[in-house]
Amino acid sequence: MGKQINILLIEDNLIEIMKMKRTISLLELTHNITVAKNGEEALEILEDKSKFPDLILLDLNMPKLSGIEFLTILKGNDEIKHIPTVILTTSDNQKDLEECYSIGVSGYMLKPLKYDDYVKKIETVLNYWSINELKKY
């Protein structure tokens, strides 16, 4: 198992937030999760350089600032563009996928309908990023 990482989960759906927290607990992972309910809230969190996350998990369909709009701002900012960002979405729209990769996303994951499949995908993503060498400040 890898190191403990700090995760910024940007998700407006309370059920999805609870599902992520339940999955982390089920997998007995000790990662820290900070939740932002929209892109604007996430940008406010990212203003504190001492609390930069190691990984951002980003939903695409959100109020105020869409996931793609947030990603564009993130990757356009030299201070925070290095933070790995993985899209967690129900959108299998090829246009969304291509746009996210062209902006600079680190990964794009479709949320499976079955919880067991969701757990396996989240475990794989978090295991990878917990062993990857991450930039520290």
Accessible surface in RSA format (square Angstrom, percent):
REM  Atomic radii and reference values for relative SASA: ProtOr
REM  Chains: A
REM  Algorithm: Lee & Richards
REM  Probe-radius: 1.40
REM  Slices: 20
REM RES _ NUM      All-atoms   Total-Side   Main-Chain    Non-polar    All polar
REM                ABS   REL    ABS   REL    ABS   REL    ABS   REL    ABS   REL
RES MET A   1   179.51  93.0  89.26  59.1  90.25 214.9  81.76  69.5  97.74 129.5
RES GLY A   2    21.65  26.7   0.00   N/A  21.65  26.7   9.13  25.1  12.53  28.1
RES LYS A   3    80.37  39.2  67.31  41.3  13.06  31.1  72.06  64.9   8.31   8.8
RES GLN A   4    94.13  52.6  70.83  51.8  23.30  55.5  20.87  44.4  73.26  55.6
RES ILE A   5     0.78   0.4   0.20   0.1   0.59   1.4   0.78   0.6   0.00   0.0
RES ASN A   6    59.70  41.2  59.70  57.7   0.00   0.0  14.17  34.1  45.53  44.0
RES ILE A   7     1.95   1.1   0.10   0.1   1.85   4.5   0.28   0.2   1.67   4.5
RES LEU A   8     1.38   0.8   1.27   0.9   0.10   0.3   1.38   1.0   0.00   0.0
RES LEU A   9     5.26   2.9   5.26   3.8   0.00   0.0   5.26   3.7   0.00   0.0
RES ILE A  10     0.02   0.0   0.00   0.0   0.02   0.0   0.00   0.0   0.02   0.0
RES GLU A  11     4.99   2.9   4.99   3.8   0.00   0.0   0.69   1.3   4.30   3.5
RES ASP A  12    57.04  40.0  36.61  36.4  20.43  48.3   6.01  14.1  51.03  50.9
RES ASN A  13    66.82  46.1  60.14  58.1   6.68  16.1  14.88  35.8  51.94  50.2
RES LEU A  14   112.33  62.6 107.25  76.7   5.08  12.8 107.62  75.6   4.71  12.7
RES ILE A  15   125.51  71.4 124.70  92.9   0.81   1.9 124.70  89.8   0.81   2.2
RES GLU A  16    30.62  17.6  29.20  22.1   1.42   3.4   6.20  12.0  24.41  19.9
RES ILE A  17     7.49   4.3   7.49   5.6   0.00   0.0   7.49   5.4   0.00   0.0
RES MET A  18   111.90  58.0 107.09  70.9   4.81  11.5  94.41  80.3  17.49  23.2
RES LYS A  19    39.60  19.3  35.77  21.9   3.83   9.1  22.66  20.4  16.94  18.0
RES MET A  20     1.14   0.6   1.14   0.8   0.00   0.0   1.14   1.0   0.00   0.0
RES LYS A  21   104.27  50.9  98.02  60.1   6.25  14.9  51.25  46.1  53.03  56.5
RES ARG A  22   148.61  62.4 140.89  71.8   7.72  18.4  56.30  76.9  92.31  55.9
RES THR A  23     0.00   0.0   0.00   0.0   0.00   0.0   0.00   0.0   0.00   0.0
RES ILE A  24    12.03   6.8  12.03   9.0   0.00   0.0  12.03   8.7   0.00   0.0
RES SER A  25    78.43  66.3  62.64  83.6  15.79  36.4  32.23  68.6  46.20  64.7
RES LEU A  26   110.58  61.6  85.48  61.2  25.10  63.1  94.29  66.2  16.29  43.8
RES LEU A  27    36.93  20.6  16.78  12.0  20.14  50.6  20.76  14.6  16.16  43.5
RES GLU A  28   145.89  83.8 125.31  94.8  20.57  49.0  46.78  90.5  99.11  80.9
RES LEU A  29    19.77  11.0   6.68   4.8  13.08  32.9   6.68   4.7  13.08  35.2
RES THR A  30    86.32  61.4  75.02  76.1  11.30  26.9  71.36  95.8  14.96  22.6
RES HIS A  31    16.50   9.0   4.52   3.1  11.98  30.6   3.69   3.8  12.81  14.9
RES ASN A  32    77.19  53.2  72.27  69.8   4.92  11.9  23.48  56.5  53.71  51.9
RES ILE A  33    42.33  24.1  10.54   7.9  31.79  76.6  10.66   7.7  31.67  85.9
RES THR A  34    65.87  46.9  61.82  62.7   4.05   9.7  32.45  43.6  33.43  50.5
RES VAL A  35    30.69  20.2  13.56  12.3  17.13  41.3  13.56  11.8  17.13  46.5
RES ALA A  36     0.00   0.0   0.00   0.0   0.00   0.0   0.00   0.0   0.00   0.0
RES LYS A  37   106.01  51.7 105.14  64.5   0.88   2.1  59.79  53.8  46.22  49.2
RES ASN A  38    16.10  11.1  16.10  15.6   0.00   0.0   0.00   0.0  16.10  15.6
RES GLY A  39     0.00   0.0   0.00   N/A   0.00   0.0   0.00   0.0   0.00   0.0
RES GLU A  40    79.81  45.8  77.19  58.4   2.62   6.2  25.60  49.5  54.21  44.3
RES GLU A  41    62.17  35.7  59.63  45.1   2.54   6.0  25.56  49.4  36.61  29.9
RES ALA A  42     0.00   0.0   0.00   0.0   0.00   0.0   0.00   0.0   0.00   0.0
RES LEU A  43    40.56  22.6  37.76  27.0   2.81   7.1  37.76  26.5   2.81   7.6
RES GLU A  44   116.20  66.7 105.51  79.8  10.70  25.5  33.83  65.4  82.38  67.3
RES ILE A  45    45.47  25.9  36.49  27.2   8.98  21.6  43.49  31.3   1.97   5.4
RES LEU A  46     6.94   3.9   1.61   1.2   5.33  13.4   2.38   1.7   4.56  12.3
RES GLU A  47   136.10  78.1 108.54  82.1  27.56  65.6  47.34  91.6  88.76  72.5
RES ASP A  48    59.19  41.5  51.46  51.2   7.74  18.3  29.47  69.3  29.73  29.6
RES LYS A  49   112.16  54.7 106.39  65.3   5.78  13.8  66.34  59.7  45.82  48.8
RES SER A  50   100.70  85.1  56.45  75.3  44.25 101.9  57.28 122.0  43.42  60.8
RES LYS A  51   145.28  70.9 127.85  78.4  17.44  41.5  80.25  72.2  65.03  69.3
RES PHE A  52    25.19  12.6  11.28   7.0  13.91  36.2  11.32   6.9  13.86  39.7
RES PRO A  53    11.70   8.5   5.24   4.8   6.46  23.5   5.79   4.8   5.92  36.8
RES ASP A  54     8.20   5.7   4.90   4.9   3.29   7.8   3.18   7.5   5.02   5.0
RES LEU A  55     0.00   0.0   0.00   0.0   0.00   0.0   0.00   0.0   0.00   0.0
RES ILE A  56     0.00   0.0   0.00   0.0   0.00   0.0   0.00   0.0   0.00   0.0
RES LEU A  57     0.19   0.1   0.19   0.1   0.00   0.0   0.19   0.1   0.00   0.0
RES LEU A  58     0.10   0.1   0.00   0.0   0.10   0.3   0.04   0.0   0.06   0.2
RES ASP A  59    10.82   7.6   9.91   9.9   0.91   2.2   0.42   1.0  10.39  10.4
RES LEU A  60     6.93   3.9   4.19   3.0   2.75   6.9   4.19   2.9   2.75   7.4
RES ASN A  61    92.20  63.6  79.53  76.9  12.68  30.5  36.54  87.9  55.66  53.8
RES MET A  62    20.84  10.8   0.00   0.0  20.84  49.6   3.93   3.3  16.90  22.4
RES PRO A  63    71.97  52.5  58.71  53.5  13.26  48.2  71.24  58.8   0.74   4.6
RES LYS A  64   150.48  73.4  99.68  61.2  50.79 120.9  68.00  61.2  82.48  87.9
RES LEU A  65    25.27  14.1  24.97  17.9   0.30   0.8  25.13  17.6   0.14   0.4
RES SER A  66    37.38  31.6  35.43  47.3   1.95   4.5  31.11  66.2   6.27   8.8
RES GLY A  67     0.00   0.0   0.00   N/A   0.00   0.0   0.00   0.0   0.00   0.0
RES ILE A  68    30.56  17.4  30.48  22.7   0.08   0.2  30.48  21.9   0.08   0.2
RES GLU A  69    87.09  50.0  83.31  63.0   3.78   9.0  32.39  62.7  54.70  44.7
RES PHE A  70     0.00   0.0   0.00   0.0   0.00   0.0   0.00   0.0   0.00   0.0
RES LEU A  71     0.00   0.0   0.00   0.0   0.00   0.0   0.00   0.0   0.00   0.0
RES THR A  72    72.63  51.7  67.91  68.8   4.72  11.2  62.14  83.5  10.49  15.9
RES ILE A  73    75.57  43.0  67.41  50.2   8.16  19.7  73.66  53.0   1.91   5.2
RES LEU A  74     0.00   0.0   0.00   0.0   0.00   0.0   0.00   0.0   0.00   0.0
RES LYS A  75    37.89  18.5  23.37  14.3  14.52  34.6  15.96  14.4  21.94  23.4
RES GLY A  76    65.89  81.3   0.00   N/A  65.89  81.3  33.31  91.4  32.58  73.0
RES ASN A  77    57.81  39.9  51.97  50.2   5.84  14.1  12.48  30.0  45.33  43.8
RES ASP A  78   111.46  78.1  91.03  90.6  20.43  48.3  33.23  78.2  78.23  78.0
RES GLU A  79    88.43  50.8  81.92  62.0   6.51  15.5  38.74  74.9  49.69  40.6
RES ILE A  80     8.61   4.9   8.61   6.4   0.00   0.0   8.61   6.2   0.00   0.0
RES LYS A  81    97.24  47.4  90.78  55.7   6.47  15.4  47.69  42.9  49.56  52.8
RES HIS A  82    53.02  29.0  25.77  17.9  27.25  69.7  34.11  35.2  18.91  22.0
RES ILE A  83     0.61   0.3   0.36   0.3   0.25   0.6   0.61   0.4   0.00   0.0
RES PRO A  84    17.57  12.8  15.22  13.9   2.35   8.5  17.57  14.5   0.00   0.0
RES THR A  85     0.00   0.0   0.00   0.0   0.00   0.0   0.00   0.0   0.00   0.0
RES VAL A  86     5.50   3.6   5.50   5.0   0.00   0.0   5.50   4.8   0.00   0.0
RES ILE A  87     0.00   0.0   0.00   0.0   0.00   0.0   0.00   0.0   0.00   0.0
RES LEU A  88     4.69   2.6   4.69   3.4   0.00   0.0   4.69   3.3   0.00   0.0
RES THR A  89     0.00   0.0   0.00   0.0   0.00   0.0   0.00   0.0   0.00   0.0
RES THR A  90    96.70  68.8  72.58  73.6  24.13  57.5  53.15  71.4  43.55  65.8
RES SER A  91    18.97  16.0  10.20  13.6   8.77  20.2  16.29  34.7   2.68   3.8
RES ASP A  92   113.36  79.4  89.45  89.0  23.91  56.5  18.64  43.9  94.72  94.5
RES ASN A  93    73.22  50.5  63.52  61.4   9.70  23.3  20.24  48.7  52.98  51.2
RES GLN A  94   107.56  60.1 102.72  75.1   4.83  11.5  50.24 106.9  57.32  43.5
RES LYS A  95   141.64  69.1 136.35  83.7   5.29  12.6 102.30  92.1  39.34  41.9
RES ASP A  96    27.94  19.6  27.94  27.8   0.00   0.0   0.28   0.7  27.65  27.6
RES LEU A  97    54.23  30.2  54.23  38.8   0.00   0.0  54.23  38.1   0.00   0.0
RES GLU A  98   101.25  58.1  93.23  70.5   8.02  19.1  37.63  72.8  63.62  51.9
RES GLU A  99    59.80  34.3  54.72  41.4   5.07  12.1  22.16  42.9  37.63  30.7
RES CYS A 100     0.00   0.0   0.00   0.0   0.00   0.0   0.00   0.0   0.00   0.0
RES TYR A 101   107.19  50.0  90.71  51.6  16.48  42.9  68.46  51.4  38.73  47.7
RES SER A 102    95.64  80.8  52.92  70.6  42.72  98.4  51.80 110.3  43.84  61.4
RES ILE A 103    41.90  23.8  22.00  16.4  19.90  48.0  28.27  20.4  13.63  37.0
RES GLY A 104    34.72  42.8   0.00   N/A  34.72  42.8  24.65  67.6  10.07  22.6
RES VAL A 105    10.97   7.2   0.00   0.0  10.97  26.4   0.00   0.0  10.97  29.8
RES SER A 106    50.79  42.9  15.04  20.1  35.75  82.4  12.75  27.1  38.04  53.3
RES GLY A 107    12.72  15.7   0.00   N/A  12.72  15.7  12.72  34.9   0.00   0.0
RES TYR A 108    31.80  14.8   3.31   1.9  28.50  74.2   3.41   2.6  28.40  35.0
RES MET A 109    14.87   7.7  12.08   8.0   2.79   6.6  14.30  12.2   0.57   0.7
RES LEU A 110    68.17  38.0  65.91  47.2   2.26   5.7  65.91  46.3   2.26   6.1
RES LYS A 111    22.98  11.2  11.78   7.2  11.19  26.6   5.75   5.2  17.23  18.3
RES PRO A 112    24.92  18.2  11.43  10.4  13.49  49.1  21.97  18.1   2.95  18.4
RES LEU A 113   182.45 101.6 149.29 106.8  33.16  83.4 151.96 106.7  30.49  82.0
RES LYS A 114   141.90  69.2 135.47  83.1   6.43  15.3  86.16  77.6  55.74  59.4
RES TYR A 115    52.16  24.4  43.35  24.7   8.81  22.9  45.11  33.9   7.06   8.7
RES ASP A 116    96.31  67.5  92.71  92.3   3.60   8.5  18.99  44.7  77.32  77.1
RES ASP A 117    54.44  38.1  52.47  52.2   1.97   4.7  12.54  29.5  41.90  41.8
RES TYR A 118     2.95   1.4   2.95   1.7   0.00   0.0   0.14   0.1   2.81   3.5
RES VAL A 119    14.94   9.8  14.94  13.5   0.00   0.0  14.94  13.0   0.00   0.0
RES LYS A 120   131.06  63.9 129.36  79.4   1.70   4.1  82.96  74.7  48.10  51.2
RES LYS A 121    81.46  39.7  77.66  47.7   3.80   9.0  57.04  51.3  24.42  26.0
RES ILE A 122     0.35   0.2   0.35   0.3   0.00   0.0   0.35   0.3   0.00   0.0
RES GLU A 123    65.77  37.8  65.77  49.8   0.00   0.0   6.78  13.1  59.00  48.2
RES THR A 124    92.91  66.1  87.77  89.0   5.14  12.3  66.05  88.7  26.86  40.6
RES VAL A 125    24.41  16.1  21.13  19.1   3.28   7.9  24.41  21.2   0.00   0.0
RES LEU A 126     0.24   0.1   0.24   0.2   0.00   0.0   0.24   0.2   0.00   0.0
RES ASN A 127    58.31  40.2  57.97  56.0   0.34   0.8  22.61  54.4  35.70  34.5
RES TYR A 128   114.26  53.3 110.50  62.9   3.76   9.8  80.04  60.1  34.22  42.2
RES TRP A 129    27.79  11.2  27.79  13.5   0.00   0.0  21.53  11.5   6.26  10.2
RES SER A 130     2.17   1.8   1.34   1.8   0.83   1.9   0.37   0.8   1.80   2.5
RES ILE A 131   115.31  65.6  93.39  69.6  21.92  52.8  97.60  70.3  17.71  48.1
RES ASN A 132    42.25  29.1  37.27  36.0   4.99  12.0   4.99  12.0  37.27  36.0
RES GLU A 133   155.05  89.0 135.44 102.5  19.61  46.7  68.46 132.4  86.59  70.7
RES LEU A 134    24.85  13.8   4.67   3.3  20.17  50.7   8.03   5.6  16.81  45.2
RES LYS A 135   125.16  61.1  97.02  59.5  28.14  67.0  66.88  60.2  58.28  62.1
RES LYS A 136   124.72  60.8  97.97  60.1  26.76  63.7  84.73  76.3  39.99  42.6
RES TYR A 137   149.05  69.6  72.53  41.3  76.52 199.1  98.57  74.1  50.48  62.2
END  Absolute sums over single chains surface
CHAIN  1 A     7471.8       6065.8       1406.0       4095.0       3376.8
END  Absolute sums over all chains
TOTAL          7471.8       6065.8       1406.0       4095.0       3376.8
